[in-house]
Amino acid sequence: MILAAGLSPAWQQILLFDRLRTGEVNRARESHWCASGKVLNVAVAARSLVRETTVAAISVLGGTTGNLIEEEFRTLGVQLSKIETRAPTRVCTTLLDRQTGVTTELVENARAMQEAEWEEYLVEFQRIGPSAEICVFTGSLPQSTPADFLPRLNDAAAARWILDIRGSDLMGLLPRRPWMVKPNREELAETFERDLTREENLQQAMRELLEMGAESVLITRGNASALLAFGEELWRFTPPKVTTVNPIGCGDCLAAGIAVATHEGADLIEAVRFGMGAAAHNAEQLLPARLKRARVEELVGQVQAMRVP
C-alpha cells in the first residue's frame, strides 16, 4: 500500500481569467472546484498512476468543504481515512492569467486542531500505517502541533518514508533515517536559514541532510532541473518542456510518481525520472493531480538524468 498522510488538505477553487488586473473587478472565464492540498494531491496522483496496489490517504476534514472532499474521493476511488475536525477544511484559490501565464495562489492556513483530534489521527495512523510499504508525509503542520506527533507517526509504520516537510519538523525526523526528503530550494533555505541560490551552497546543504540521516535528498527548483543526492552520488534531472497550464501540485505529483515507481520495483534514478514525468504532466492540466499514466510514460522518456561529477 502507498499511504499519503498530512494535515493540510484544501477544497480548491481554480479561476481562469483572460487577463487578471489587480485593483480592478475581474470576471473569470472558467471556475472549477476540486479536492487539493498536498496530502490529497499525492493520493489522487498516485491513484491515477498505480497498476495494482492500494492507495490510501489519511487526513483531517471538517465542515461542508470536508464533506465535498470526501464525496470526490469516493468518486475517484481513493481510500480515505477521515479524522473529522470541528474546524471546517480550508479553501485555497488559484488565479490563472491566460495572457501572461502567471499563476497566483491564495492560501488559507490550516486551522488549529483540538487535542482529541490529534489523538484520533494517531490512533487511525497506527491502525493503517503498518500496512504501508511507502508513506508520503507532506504539507505544513497546524500551529500547536505536539512535539512528539511526527515521531509517533514514524514509529507506527516501518515503511519507506518520503518527507515533503521543512524546518524543525524535517530536522527532527532526520535521525530516524527517512528514505527520502524532498523540500524545494526555498524551503531548504528556510530550514537552514541561509541563502542557497548558488548551486554549490545548495549541494552542501544536501550533503548536510545526508550526514544528519536522510538516505536520499531530492531538491526541486520550479521548472528548472532537480538535484538528487544519495550516498556519494549527485544527479541532475532536467524536466521535459511542456506548455504550462497550472503548476500547482507539481511537487506533489513528483512525490506520488516516485512512490508508485518505487513500489513497482524501479531503482532510485528511474523512480525520480518517473516522478519528473508525472510533475510535467501535472503542469499541463487545469486540475491538479488528475494524471494519465500513458502521458506520464511518454514524458518520462524526455527527462534527462545525468550524474554530476
Backbone bond lengths (Angstrom), bond angles and torsions (degrees), N, CA, C in turn:
res aa  C-N    CA-C-N  psi(-1)  N-CA   C-N-CA  omega(-1)  CA-C   N-CA-C  phi
1 M - - - 1.458 - - 1.527 110.44 -
2 I 1.326 115.55 141.18 1.458 122.28 170.95 1.518 107.07 -102.08
3 L 1.312 116.66 125.44 1.463 121.78 -176.16 1.516 109.90 -115.94
4 A 1.324 116.52 125.67 1.466 122.60 172.81 1.517 107.76 -102.49
5 A 1.325 116.23 126.05 1.460 120.74 -177.34 1.521 109.43 -129.83
6 G 1.317 115.90 144.19 1.457 120.06 178.67 1.513 111.09 176.23
7 L 1.319 115.09 173.62 1.461 121.13 -172.68 1.527 112.55 -127.25
8 S 1.319 117.65 14.86 1.468 119.20 -176.33 1.525 111.88 -132.36
9 P 1.347 117.23 56.97 1.464 119.14 175.59 1.528 109.97 -70.51
10 A 1.313 115.98 167.91 1.466 120.07 178.04 1.522 109.72 -150.34
11 W 1.305 114.87 148.85 1.454 121.63 165.98 1.520 105.35 -95.54
12 Q 1.325 116.08 115.99 1.461 121.87 -165.66 1.521 111.62 -101.50
13 Q 1.338 115.26 131.14 1.457 121.00 170.08 1.525 108.27 -106.46
14 I 1.323 116.54 131.97 1.466 122.07 178.55 1.521 107.80 -119.34
15 L 1.322 115.97 119.94 1.460 122.26 -179.23 1.523 109.16 -114.70
16 L 1.317 116.28 127.36 1.463 122.23 -179.27 1.526 109.14 -108.71
17 F 1.338 115.80 124.59 1.460 122.25 -178.49 1.528 109.88 -116.83
18 D 1.333 115.74 145.61 1.465 118.87 170.58 1.520 109.91 -64.63
19 R 1.339 116.30 -41.01 1.467 122.34 176.71 1.514 107.82 -154.68
20 L 1.324 117.21 124.39 1.458 122.51 -178.87 1.522 109.07 -98.01
21 R 1.331 116.19 124.38 1.464 121.46 -179.13 1.519 108.65 -121.21
22 T 1.326 116.55 118.84 1.457 120.02 179.22 1.525 109.84 -69.64
23 G 1.322 115.53 147.05 1.456 120.58 178.99 1.514 114.13 78.99
24 E 1.331 117.60 7.15 1.463 121.72 -179.78 1.525 109.52 -131.23
25 V 1.331 115.56 166.42 1.459 120.77 172.65 1.525 108.17 -74.99
26 N 1.330 116.63 126.91 1.464 122.32 -179.71 1.527 108.99 -119.91
27 R 1.301 116.20 130.38 1.466 120.89 178.73 1.530 109.02 -108.29
28 A 1.320 115.08 124.21 1.461 120.34 -176.06 1.525 111.02 -75.16
29 R 1.326 115.02 139.68 1.466 120.33 173.41 1.526 110.31 -73.65
30 E 1.348 116.60 -38.57 1.466 121.57 -179.94 1.522 109.40 -137.86
31 S 1.334 115.86 150.67 1.463 121.90 175.62 1.522 108.73 -136.28
32 H 1.335 116.28 131.46 1.460 121.40 -179.01 1.526 109.40 -134.95
33 W 1.331 115.91 149.15 1.466 122.02 175.70 1.524 108.49 -125.33
34 C 1.337 116.48 144.12 1.467 119.76 176.82 1.525 110.26 -163.31
35 A 1.322 115.46 161.24 1.464 121.38 171.91 1.517 108.67 -68.38
36 S 1.342 116.38 136.36 1.455 119.95 -178.50 1.524 108.74 -156.13
37 G 1.329 116.81 -152.81 1.457 120.45 -167.09 1.520 107.78 84.13
38 K 1.317 116.82 151.63 1.463 120.99 -168.79 1.525 113.01 -57.10
39 V 1.321 117.97 -46.73 1.463 119.85 -175.61 1.524 110.82 -64.32
40 L 1.328 117.06 -40.92 1.461 119.69 -179.33 1.522 111.24 -72.64
41 N 1.330 117.28 -36.70 1.467 119.94 176.49 1.522 111.51 -60.11
42 V 1.333 116.85 -43.42 1.464 120.18 179.31 1.526 110.25 -59.87
43 A 1.330 116.31 -45.59 1.462 119.85 -177.88 1.525 111.63 -65.34
44 V 1.325 117.25 -44.71 1.467 120.83 -178.86 1.528 110.33 -64.57
45 A 1.332 116.97 -44.23 1.466 120.28 179.72 1.521 111.31 -63.54
46 A 1.330 116.91 -45.49 1.465 119.95 -179.70 1.525 110.91 -62.22
47 R 1.335 116.27 -41.66 1.467 119.78 179.48 1.529 111.19 -61.80
48 S 1.324 116.91 -34.89 1.464 119.85 -178.90 1.526 112.36 -74.99
49 L 1.344 117.22 -16.83 1.464 121.29 -174.40 1.523 114.24 -104.93
50 V 1.335 118.07 -24.46 1.467 119.75 -173.48 1.520 111.15 -70.56
51 R 1.329 113.88 153.70 1.464 119.84 175.30 1.526 110.90 -98.71
52 E 1.328 117.21 -39.22 1.454 119.23 -172.45 1.526 114.18 -131.86
53 T 1.323 118.55 -48.27 1.451 120.65 -167.37 1.526 113.19 -67.56
54 T 1.318 115.59 162.31 1.460 122.53 176.05 1.520 110.05 -77.28
55 V 1.318 115.91 140.92 1.461 122.26 170.58 1.517 107.30 -116.07
56 A 1.321 116.15 129.68 1.458 121.00 -179.87 1.516 109.58 -130.92
57 A 1.318 115.09 153.93 1.463 121.40 175.29 1.512 108.50 -128.65
58 I 1.318 115.76 144.86 1.453 121.22 172.74 1.517 107.39 -128.71
59 S 1.333 114.99 122.44 1.455 119.16 -177.00 1.518 109.59 -154.58
60 V 1.321 114.50 176.05 1.462 121.78 178.56 1.522 108.44 -102.38
61 L 1.325 116.49 135.61 1.457 121.72 179.88 1.516 109.35 -139.22
62 G 1.329 116.19 143.92 1.454 119.48 179.18 1.515 112.13 -151.04
63 G 1.324 115.71 153.92 1.450 121.44 173.50 1.517 113.71 71.25
64 T 1.324 114.80 -168.05 1.460 121.47 -179.26 1.519 111.64 -62.61
65 T 1.327 116.70 -40.36 1.463 119.70 179.51 1.522 111.22 -63.84
66 G 1.326 116.67 -37.98 1.457 119.71 176.46 1.517 111.98 -63.48
67 N 1.331 116.52 -38.48 1.466 120.48 177.90 1.526 111.40 -64.87
68 L 1.319 116.52 -38.14 1.465 120.36 178.69 1.527 111.19 -64.72
69 I 1.332 116.23 -39.99 1.467 120.39 176.98 1.524 110.60 -63.42
70 E 1.318 116.25 -45.09 1.465 120.54 -179.61 1.529 110.76 -60.37
71 E 1.325 116.52 -41.19 1.463 120.77 179.15 1.525 111.06 -64.35
72 E 1.336 117.20 -42.22 1.464 119.34 179.91 1.528 111.21 -66.42
73 F 1.327 117.36 -37.70 1.462 119.76 179.29 1.524 110.93 -64.27
74 R 1.316 117.51 -35.97 1.466 119.36 175.31 1.529 110.15 -62.31
75 T 1.324 116.38 -41.15 1.463 120.97 179.33 1.523 111.34 -64.41
76 L 1.342 116.26 -38.87 1.463 121.28 -178.00 1.527 112.88 -79.37
77 G 1.316 117.50 -13.07 1.454 120.91 -179.91 1.511 114.26 77.26
78 V 1.336 116.52 27.99 1.461 121.08 178.30 1.525 109.16 -99.27
79 Q 1.322 116.43 126.61 1.463 121.25 178.20 1.528 108.99 -67.96
80 L 1.320 117.36 125.15 1.461 121.71 -175.13 1.517 110.72 -126.57
81 S 1.331 115.80 122.34 1.461 121.46 170.68 1.522 107.12 -98.48
82 K 1.324 115.61 114.52 1.460 121.04 -173.04 1.521 110.63 -106.53
83 I 1.327 115.55 127.41 1.453 121.21 169.08 1.517 106.06 -101.94
84 E 1.319 116.44 113.82 1.457 120.22 -174.77 1.520 110.29 -78.44
85 T 1.326 115.63 133.16 1.460 121.69 -178.80 1.526 110.09 -114.68
86 R 1.327 114.74 154.44 1.464 119.63 175.94 1.521 110.44 -66.94
87 A 1.332 116.80 -36.95 1.465 121.09 179.59 1.524 109.89 -78.14
88 P 1.322 118.03 136.72 1.468 119.53 177.61 1.523 111.56 -68.23
89 T 1.316 115.88 151.32 1.464 120.90 175.84 1.526 109.67 -63.03
90 R 1.309 116.10 137.72 1.463 122.25 -176.66 1.525 112.36 -64.53
91 V 1.319 114.82 160.66 1.461 122.51 173.20 1.523 108.24 -114.81
92 C 1.322 116.79 129.55 1.463 121.98 173.98 1.530 108.42 -117.83
93 T 1.316 116.19 150.96 1.461 120.85 -173.44 1.524 110.41 -129.35
94 T 1.318 115.91 129.60 1.462 122.65 175.57 1.520 109.02 -106.08
95 L 1.334 116.01 127.71 1.460 122.27 177.48 1.525 108.21 -109.25
96 L 1.319 116.99 119.04 1.464 122.25 -177.99 1.523 109.37 -110.33
97 D 1.318 115.66 121.29 1.461 122.65 179.05 1.525 108.28 -97.70
98 R 1.335 116.51 107.07 1.464 120.41 -175.06 1.527 111.65 -65.06
99 Q 1.319 117.90 -35.44 1.463 120.48 -175.14 1.520 112.24 -70.40
100 T 1.335 116.72 -44.57 1.466 120.19 -175.89 1.517 113.11 -95.91
101 G 1.342 117.00 -17.39 1.455 119.85 -175.20 1.511 113.76 76.88
102 V 1.328 117.48 9.11 1.461 121.76 -177.98 1.526 109.85 -83.74
103 T 1.335 115.65 136.58 1.459 122.61 176.27 1.520 109.36 -108.84
104 T 1.324 116.60 130.87 1.463 122.12 176.22 1.518 108.13 -118.74
105 E 1.322 116.53 128.06 1.464 121.23 -177.83 1.524 109.22 -113.09
106 L 1.328 116.36 124.98 1.457 123.16 175.90 1.525 107.34 -103.75
107 V 1.323 116.42 113.32 1.463 121.53 -170.40 1.522 110.27 -112.31
108 E 1.304 115.53 124.38 1.463 121.91 171.67 1.521 107.51 -92.86
109 N 1.319 117.39 126.42 1.459 120.06 -178.86 1.526 110.93 -65.18
110 A 1.329 115.12 148.02 1.463 119.95 175.94 1.524 109.67 -63.70
111 R 1.309 115.64 139.57 1.459 120.50 -176.45 1.523 111.22 -80.49
112 A 1.334 115.27 158.69 1.463 121.14 178.92 1.524 110.39 -64.01
113 M 1.331 115.30 151.28 1.458 121.29 179.59 1.522 110.52 -108.99
114 Q 1.324 115.27 153.94 1.458 121.53 176.05 1.536 109.71 -79.58
115 E 1.322 116.28 155.81 1.470 120.47 -178.54 1.526 111.61 -57.40
116 A 1.332 116.65 -41.55 1.464 119.59 -179.44 1.528 111.47 -65.02
117 E 1.327 116.81 -30.11 1.465 120.55 179.69 1.523 111.38 -70.63
118 W 1.345 116.53 -37.90 1.468 119.81 174.52 1.526 110.06 -58.76
119 E 1.316 116.34 -47.02 1.464 120.39 -177.16 1.520 111.40 -65.37
120 E 1.325 116.41 -39.05 1.462 119.50 179.00 1.529 110.80 -64.14
121 Y 1.335 116.50 -39.12 1.464 120.22 177.51 1.525 110.00 -61.95
122 L 1.320 116.71 -46.11 1.462 120.37 -179.83 1.526 111.70 -60.90
123 V 1.320 116.15 -43.73 1.463 120.15 -179.59 1.528 110.51 -62.21
124 E 1.331 116.55 -43.49 1.465 120.08 -179.89 1.524 111.00 -66.83
125 F 1.335 116.78 -39.74 1.464 119.38 178.40 1.525 110.40 -65.48
126 Q 1.318 117.33 -39.88 1.461 120.47 178.32 1.527 111.32 -64.56
127 R 1.332 116.76 -24.04 1.466 120.68 177.97 1.522 111.50 -76.94
128 I 1.339 117.61 -46.02 1.465 119.49 -173.31 1.527 113.27 -100.24
129 G 1.333 117.61 -21.51 1.460 121.03 -176.82 1.518 114.79 -57.20
130 P 1.344 119.09 -40.60 1.465 119.21 -178.92 1.528 114.21 -61.04
131 S 1.329 118.48 -18.55 1.469 121.25 178.82 1.520 112.83 -85.36
132 A 1.325 116.90 -8.68 1.466 120.46 -175.60 1.520 110.89 -82.07
133 E 1.324 115.50 133.85 1.468 120.88 171.63 1.523 110.96 -90.86
134 I 1.328 115.87 -31.29 1.461 122.40 175.46 1.517 107.58 -133.66
135 C 1.327 116.52 131.93 1.461 121.72 178.48 1.524 108.62 -123.09
136 V 1.321 116.06 122.86 1.466 121.62 175.52 1.521 107.12 -103.77
137 F 1.333 116.19 112.20 1.469 118.89 173.84 1.517 107.39 -103.88
138 T 1.318 115.83 126.37 1.454 119.09 -168.93 1.514 111.57 -146.75
139 G 1.321 115.38 150.67 1.456 121.13 173.66 1.510 113.75 101.46
140 S 1.318 114.38 165.46 1.461 120.66 179.39 1.520 110.34 -73.69
141 L 1.322 114.91 157.04 1.454 121.21 177.63 1.524 109.32 -104.56
142 P 1.332 117.51 142.27 1.463 119.67 178.34 1.525 111.39 -62.94
143 Q 1.327 115.30 160.22 1.454 119.49 174.21 1.527 109.20 -60.48
144 S 1.295 115.60 153.14 1.470 123.98 179.54 1.520 112.89 68.74
145 T 1.341 117.87 21.68 1.460 119.69 173.24 1.525 109.43 -62.28
146 P 1.337 118.94 127.94 1.466 119.94 179.17 1.525 111.78 -57.83
147 A 1.318 116.39 142.16 1.468 121.18 -175.68 1.525 112.10 -61.10
148 D 1.329 117.03 -30.17 1.466 119.61 -176.94 1.525 112.74 -94.88
149 F 1.320 117.55 8.30 1.466 120.24 -173.90 1.530 112.14 -63.36
150 L 1.333 117.41 -55.49 1.467 119.96 -178.51 1.528 112.54 -65.38
151 P 1.340 119.75 -43.04 1.464 118.43 175.71 1.525 113.35 -57.72
152 R 1.329 117.16 -37.39 1.469 119.54 179.12 1.531 110.86 -68.12
153 L 1.320 116.98 -37.31 1.464 119.12 174.63 1.521 110.33 -62.70
154 N 1.319 115.71 -45.62 1.459 120.63 -178.30 1.521 111.29 -60.37
155 D 1.306 116.78 -36.66 1.466 121.05 179.19 1.528 111.93 -65.71
156 A 1.340 116.73 -24.63 1.463 120.73 -172.09 1.522 113.42 -85.06
157 A 1.328 118.35 -12.69 1.465 120.15 -175.58 1.519 110.18 -136.97
158 A 1.332 116.01 112.81 1.470 120.90 177.61 1.518 108.96 -85.24
159 A 1.332 115.31 56.02 1.462 122.08 -175.52 1.520 110.11 -105.89
160 R 1.318 115.74 171.55 1.457 119.90 165.18 1.532 107.09 -75.64
161 W 1.315 116.20 119.08 1.456 120.69 -176.95 1.520 110.43 -97.72
162 I 1.321 115.59 130.16 1.463 122.69 169.07 1.524 106.33 -108.75
163 L 1.319 116.62 117.78 1.463 121.57 -176.14 1.520 110.16 -107.26
164 D 1.313 116.22 116.51 1.465 121.73 174.39 1.525 107.29 -112.21
165 I 1.335 114.94 67.39 1.454 122.95 -178.83 1.520 107.97 -136.17
166 R 1.311 117.23 177.69 1.464 120.09 -174.52 1.518 110.26 -146.09
167 G 1.333 114.54 177.89 1.455 121.48 173.07 1.515 113.16 63.93
168 S 1.316 115.59 -147.89 1.463 121.08 -176.91 1.522 111.75 -65.40
169 D 1.335 117.65 -28.12 1.469 119.97 177.50 1.526 110.37 -61.99
170 L 1.320 116.47 -43.50 1.464 120.85 177.35 1.520 111.21 -68.32
171 M 1.320 116.82 -48.73 1.463 120.49 -175.40 1.524 111.55 -60.70
172 G 1.329 116.31 -34.85 1.455 119.69 -178.26 1.515 114.13 -68.32
173 L 1.342 117.37 -22.04 1.468 120.65 -178.99 1.522 113.55 -97.61
174 L 1.320 118.12 -9.65 1.467 119.94 -177.66 1.527 113.59 -59.55
175 P 1.348 120.04 -39.24 1.467 118.51 178.26 1.529 113.64 -61.77
176 R 1.342 117.54 -15.70 1.457 121.24 179.34 1.532 112.43 -87.78
177 R 1.316 116.20 6.19 1.459 124.19 173.61 1.533 112.98 56.79
178 P 1.326 117.46 61.67 1.464 119.33 174.98 1.522 111.00 -62.82
179 W 1.323 115.99 147.65 1.464 120.99 -176.84 1.521 111.60 -64.97
180 M 1.331 117.39 -38.61 1.466 120.77 178.14 1.519 109.89 -149.75
181 V 1.330 116.03 140.10 1.460 121.24 167.74 1.522 107.08 -119.26
182 K 1.335 117.15 139.56 1.470 119.82 -173.67 1.533 112.94 -141.03
183 P 1.313 118.21 57.41 1.463 118.03 169.68 1.522 109.85 -71.59
184 N 1.326 116.63 157.88 1.462 117.18 171.62 1.529 109.36 -82.76
185 R 1.326 116.42 175.83 1.463 119.42 -173.81 1.525 111.70 -61.26
186 E 1.321 117.47 -41.35 1.458 120.16 -178.90 1.524 110.82 -64.79
187 E 1.332 116.90 -41.27 1.462 120.29 179.14 1.521 111.26 -66.10
188 L 1.337 116.91 -37.42 1.461 119.78 178.84 1.524 110.62 -68.62
189 A 1.330 116.84 -39.17 1.464 120.19 177.12 1.522 110.57 -62.23
190 E 1.318 116.51 -39.94 1.463 120.84 176.83 1.525 110.76 -64.86
191 T 1.328 116.34 -39.69 1.465 120.63 -179.71 1.522 111.45 -63.54
192 F 1.332 116.89 -44.35 1.464 121.24 -178.73 1.529 113.03 -88.04
193 E 1.328 115.96 -7.86 1.473 121.80 179.73 1.528 111.38 55.25
194 R 1.342 114.36 47.29 1.457 119.61 174.86 1.526 110.28 -154.95
195 D 1.320 115.09 160.32 1.461 121.27 -177.01 1.530 110.33 -74.10
196 L 1.327 115.65 126.84 1.465 120.76 179.78 1.526 110.90 -120.34
197 T 1.332 116.37 28.98 1.461 120.07 -179.89 1.526 111.30 -65.26
198 R 1.331 116.97 -42.76 1.465 121.01 179.04 1.527 109.26 -74.21
199 E 1.336 116.09 136.31 1.458 119.01 -173.56 1.525 112.49 -64.48
200 E 1.326 118.20 -34.26 1.466 118.70 179.05 1.526 111.30 -63.13
201 N 1.335 117.13 -34.18 1.460 120.54 176.85 1.525 110.88 -70.32
202 L 1.326 115.74 -38.14 1.458 120.35 177.93 1.524 110.68 -64.44
203 Q 1.322 116.83 -44.83 1.461 119.91 179.12 1.528 111.38 -62.46
204 Q 1.314 117.23 -37.72 1.462 120.56 177.95 1.521 110.64 -63.32
205 A 1.331 117.09 -42.61 1.466 120.27 178.30 1.523 110.91 -63.31
206 M 1.324 117.27 -37.22 1.460 120.66 177.65 1.522 110.64 -64.24
207 R 1.328 116.70 -41.98 1.470 119.87 177.83 1.528 110.80 -62.59
208 E 1.318 116.58 -36.48 1.464 119.71 179.02 1.525 111.02 -65.01
209 L 1.328 117.06 -38.37 1.464 119.72 176.72 1.526 111.13 -62.85
210 L 1.328 116.84 -39.47 1.465 120.04 176.27 1.520 110.80 -62.85
211 E 1.323 116.76 -43.19 1.464 120.80 179.81 1.523 111.44 -64.31
212 M 1.326 116.81 -30.02 1.463 120.89 -179.80 1.524 112.70 -80.00
213 G 1.347 117.31 -11.30 1.457 118.55 174.47 1.510 116.88 136.56
214 A 1.326 119.19 -17.02 1.464 119.96 179.64 1.527 110.21 -64.05
215 E 1.331 117.02 137.13 1.464 120.11 177.03 1.522 111.63 -78.39
216 S 1.315 117.20 -30.51 1.467 121.38 175.08 1.519 108.44 -150.52
217 V 1.333 115.03 153.25 1.466 121.74 -178.44 1.519 107.90 -132.04
218 L 1.319 116.79 124.28 1.461 122.36 177.85 1.523 108.40 -119.93
219 I 1.318 116.55 121.74 1.457 121.64 -178.18 1.521 109.21 -117.60
220 T 1.319 115.56 125.48 1.457 121.03 177.54 1.523 109.94 -101.82
221 R 1.345 113.72 155.98 1.473 120.20 -178.21 1.526 109.57 -139.68
222 G 1.326 115.22 61.01 1.454 119.26 -179.02 1.514 110.90 64.10
223 N 1.338 116.27 -131.73 1.466 119.11 179.77 1.523 112.66 -90.51
224 A 1.342 116.89 8.82 1.465 121.08 175.16 1.525 109.30 -84.86
225 S 1.327 116.97 -178.63 1.460 120.83 -178.09 1.522 110.97 -66.62
226 A 1.329 115.30 152.17 1.459 122.42 175.70 1.523 108.77 -103.32
227 L 1.324 116.12 153.74 1.463 121.74 179.63 1.523 109.68 -118.14
228 L 1.326 115.91 135.50 1.461 123.13 177.48 1.518 109.03 -122.35
229 A 1.329 116.36 128.30 1.460 121.77 176.32 1.524 109.25 -122.63
230 F 1.335 116.04 135.79 1.469 121.71 173.02 1.518 107.28 -158.35
231 G 1.330 116.14 142.12 1.455 119.30 -176.08 1.512 110.31 54.86
232 E 1.338 116.34 -127.05 1.466 121.27 176.54 1.524 111.90 -100.35
233 E 1.325 117.62 8.35 1.463 121.00 -173.60 1.527 112.23 -102.04
234 L 1.337 114.65 147.92 1.458 122.53 174.14 1.521 107.71 -133.38
235 W 1.337 116.55 129.15 1.459 122.01 -177.93 1.526 110.44 -124.94
236 R 1.330 114.62 148.04 1.460 121.55 175.85 1.535 108.91 -115.79
237 F 1.332 115.67 132.95 1.462 121.82 179.65 1.523 108.80 -118.69
238 T 1.315 115.67 119.87 1.460 120.81 178.80 1.523 108.62 -99.77
239 P 1.330 117.95 121.48 1.468 120.25 -175.61 1.520 111.95 -73.24
240 P 1.323 116.96 157.82 1.465 119.83 175.77 1.521 110.84 -70.10
241 K 1.306 116.26 156.90 1.465 120.75 177.90 1.527 108.66 -86.33
242 V 1.324 115.39 122.70 1.460 121.20 178.54 1.526 108.54 -132.99
243 T 1.319 115.55 164.33 1.461 120.76 174.02 1.520 108.40 -85.42
244 T 1.320 116.59 114.55 1.459 120.70 -174.72 1.523 110.82 -80.08
245 V 1.324 115.14 126.34 1.462 122.26 174.35 1.522 110.12 -102.52
246 N 1.346 116.42 -48.75 1.462 121.70 -179.68 1.527 108.00 -150.19
247 P 1.339 118.66 112.22 1.464 120.64 -176.65 1.525 114.43 -81.79
248 I 1.330 117.57 -7.09 1.460 119.78 -176.88 1.529 110.10 -64.11
249 G 1.330 116.14 131.25 1.461 121.18 177.17 1.512 114.82 93.27
250 C 1.343 118.07 1.48 1.471 118.91 -178.08 1.528 111.71 -63.65
251 G 1.325 117.18 -42.03 1.462 119.75 178.07 1.515 112.51 -63.03
252 D 1.326 116.86 -34.36 1.463 121.27 178.19 1.527 110.40 -68.69
253 C 1.321 116.67 -39.56 1.466 120.36 177.83 1.523 111.28 -69.37
254 L 1.325 116.72 -32.64 1.466 120.59 173.55 1.524 110.07 -59.57
255 A 1.332 116.91 -48.77 1.468 120.80 179.46 1.522 111.00 -62.44
256 A 1.329 116.73 -43.02 1.465 120.44 -179.94 1.521 111.04 -63.31
257 G 1.330 116.86 -43.11 1.460 120.13 179.45 1.513 112.26 -62.82
258 I 1.324 116.74 -41.35 1.466 120.50 177.38 1.520 110.25 -62.05
259 A 1.336 116.37 -43.57 1.465 120.19 -179.61 1.526 111.07 -62.13
260 V 1.323 116.98 -45.04 1.465 120.76 -178.33 1.525 110.94 -65.37
261 A 1.330 117.15 -47.81 1.467 120.14 -178.50 1.522 111.39 -64.00
262 T 1.324 116.63 -39.82 1.467 120.09 178.37 1.517 110.35 -64.12
263 H 1.318 116.78 -42.92 1.463 120.57 178.33 1.524 111.11 -60.41
264 E 1.335 116.87 -31.38 1.464 120.92 -179.24 1.522 112.69 -86.55
265 G 1.342 117.43 3.24 1.459 120.68 173.12 1.507 116.11 101.55
266 A 1.329 118.57 5.53 1.465 120.64 179.55 1.522 110.36 -68.44
267 D 1.343 116.49 149.41 1.458 118.71 172.58 1.526 108.79 -76.25
268 L 1.330 116.44 175.29 1.456 120.78 -171.89 1.529 111.99 -61.65
269 I 1.321 117.16 -42.73 1.465 120.24 -178.55 1.523 110.39 -63.44
270 E 1.324 116.58 -46.99 1.462 119.88 -179.07 1.525 111.23 -67.84
271 A 1.323 117.23 -33.49 1.465 119.98 178.00 1.524 110.95 -64.77
272 V 1.333 116.57 -41.91 1.465 119.37 178.46 1.524 110.24 -67.27
273 R 1.316 117.98 -39.00 1.469 120.20 176.64 1.533 110.55 -59.81
274 F 1.324 116.34 -42.39 1.465 119.74 178.25 1.528 110.16 -63.95
275 G 1.332 116.11 -42.17 1.459 119.57 177.60 1.516 112.42 -62.19
276 M 1.333 116.82 -39.31 1.463 120.59 178.03 1.533 110.75 -64.17
277 G 1.328 116.38 -37.44 1.460 119.51 175.76 1.518 111.82 -64.40
278 A 1.345 116.44 -39.88 1.463 120.49 177.92 1.522 111.07 -64.32
279 A 1.329 116.67 -41.72 1.464 120.56 179.15 1.524 111.23 -63.84
280 A 1.337 116.54 -41.83 1.464 120.18 179.61 1.526 111.19 -64.12
281 H 1.325 116.35 -41.65 1.467 119.34 178.71 1.524 110.33 -64.97
282 N 1.320 117.19 -38.47 1.460 119.97 178.21 1.529 111.28 -58.20
283 A 1.330 116.44 -40.43 1.468 119.93 -179.15 1.526 111.95 -62.13
284 E 1.329 116.92 -24.16 1.466 121.07 179.99 1.525 112.60 -79.39
285 Q 1.332 116.99 -12.88 1.453 121.84 -171.03 1.529 111.11 -100.17
286 L 1.318 116.24 152.11 1.459 120.37 175.48 1.524 111.17 -77.05
287 L 1.333 117.31 -44.53 1.463 121.54 179.00 1.520 109.23 -94.57
288 P 1.332 118.33 136.36 1.465 120.52 -176.21 1.522 112.65 -71.14
289 A 1.335 115.16 142.07 1.469 124.40 167.17 1.527 114.76 74.19
290 R 1.313 117.84 3.40 1.470 119.93 177.99 1.528 107.58 -91.38
291 L 1.332 115.79 87.90 1.466 121.77 -167.78 1.524 112.37 -104.95
292 K 1.319 114.96 158.95 1.467 122.40 173.01 1.526 107.51 -117.92
293 R 1.320 115.84 122.26 1.462 119.77 -173.95 1.530 111.77 -60.16
294 A 1.308 118.23 -39.10 1.466 120.23 -178.05 1.526 110.89 -59.96
295 R 1.320 116.99 -40.75 1.464 119.93 179.26 1.524 110.39 -69.79
296 V 1.326 117.54 -38.73 1.465 120.36 177.18 1.523 110.22 -59.66
297 E 1.330 117.12 -46.45 1.465 120.25 -179.37 1.525 111.28 -62.62
298 E 1.322 116.68 -34.67 1.468 120.18 176.23 1.528 110.52 -63.65
299 L 1.330 116.58 -42.87 1.463 120.69 -178.22 1.522 112.31 -73.08
300 V 1.330 117.35 -29.71 1.466 120.33 178.56 1.523 110.21 -57.13
301 G 1.308 116.48 -37.36 1.459 120.07 179.04 1.517 113.89 -64.49
302 Q 1.332 116.62 -14.69 1.461 121.15 179.90 1.528 112.54 -101.46
303 V 1.328 117.56 -2.22 1.466 121.34 177.76 1.525 108.67 -79.96
304 Q 1.305 117.09 125.39 1.461 121.68 178.79 1.527 109.61 -95.16
305 A 1.321 116.80 124.99 1.465 122.59 177.49 1.523 108.43 -116.95
306 M 1.320 116.31 125.80 1.464 120.13 -176.94 1.525 109.41 -140.01
307 R 1.329 115.41 131.06 1.462 119.23 176.83 1.527 109.53 -73.17
308 V 1.327 115.28 134.83 1.461 121.40 179.94 1.524 108.38 -89.89
309 P 1.325 118.64 125.69 1.474 120.69 -178.23 1.527 111.48 -60.57
